[in-house]
Amino acid sequence: MEQVQIPTVSRPKPLQLNDTRVFVVNEDNIDAFIEEFKAVYGEVAYVALSMQDYENLALNIAELKRYINQQTEIIVYYEKAVTDEPKEENAQDGTGSQPSE
């Protein structure tokens, strides 16, 4: 049986993520934070997360990382499966097994 050669595709370029800053603000430091933030960055905009939502965000990122790592393992498995050289056939019986002594 002839083995079908499946061309492998190059992998995507690595991620180039942008830095993201997270500021923790509470009732005690909000006035000082707003003053300092405006001085450094200009306008202030708010995005609020509850502690539970922040935890869920962190868990979701961990889940995405796990999924990507498992997908990478699957891709590597199939790349190896289609690129490995087939074993040499035994010239005497064509089975690919080693001759017995």
C-alpha positions in Angstrom: 0.0 0.0 0.0 1.4 3.4 -1.0 1.6 6.0 1.7 -0.1 9.3 0.8 2.2 12.3 1.2 0.3 15.2 2.9 2.2 18.5 2.7 2.6 20.2 6.0 1.8 23.9 6.3 4.1 26.4 8.1 3.0 27.4 11.5 1.5 30.8 12.1 3.8 33.5 13.3 4.1 33.9 17.1 1.8 36.2 18.9 2.9 39.8 19.4 0.7 41.0 22.3 0.5 44.6 23.5 1.2 45.5 27.1 -1.9 46.1 29.2 -2.0 47.9 32.5 -4.4 47.2 35.2 -5.0 49.7 38.0 -6.6 48.7 41.2 -8.7 51.5 42.6 -10.9 51.5 45.7 -12.9 54.0 47.7 -9.8 55.0 49.7 -7.6 55.9 46.7 -10.0 57.0 44.0 -9.5 60.7 44.3 -5.7 60.5 44.3 -5.8 58.0 41.5 -8.0 60.2 39.2 -5.8 63.2 39.7 -2.6 61.2 39.0 -4.1 59.4 36.1 -5.3 62.6 34.4 -1.8 64.1 34.8 -0.1 61.1 33.1 -2.7 59.8 30.6 -5.2 62.6 30.1 -8.9 61.5 30.0 -10.3 59.0 32.4 -12.5 56.1 31.4 -13.8 53.4 33.6 -14.1 49.6 33.1 -15.3 47.9 36.2 -15.1 44.2 37.1 -16.4 42.5 40.2 -13.9 40.3 42.0 -15.8 37.3 40.7 -15.6 38.6 37.1 -11.9 39.3 37.5 -11.4 35.7 38.7 -13.4 34.4 35.8 -11.3 36.4 33.4 -8.1 34.9 34.8 -9.6 31.4 34.6 -10.7 32.0 31.0 -7.2 33.0 30.0 -5.8 29.9 31.7 -8.3 27.8 29.8 -7.4 29.4 26.5 -3.7 28.7 27.3 -4.5 25.0 28.0 -6.5 24.7 24.8 -3.8 26.3 22.6 -1.1 24.0 24.2 -3.2 20.9 23.5 -3.9 22.1 19.9 -0.1 22.6 19.4 0.6 19.0 20.7 -2.0 17.7 18.2 -0.5 19.6 15.3 3.0 18.4 16.2 1.8 14.8 16.4 0.3 15.0 12.9 3.3 16.9 11.5 5.5 14.0 12.7 3.1 11.4 11.4 3.2 12.8 7.9 6.9 13.7 7.7 8.5 10.6 9.2 10.3 8.4 6.7 8.7 5.0 6.2 10.7 2.0 7.4 12.9 0.3 4.8 11.3 -2.9 3.4 13.2 -6.2 3.8 14.5 -7.0 0.4 13.7 -10.8 0.9 10.1 -10.7 1.9 8.9 -7.1 1.5 7.5 -6.9 5.1 9.8 -4.2 6.5 10.8 -6.6 9.4 14.3 -7.4 10.3 15.6 -10.7 8.9 15.7 -13.5 11.5 18.9 -15.2 12.4 
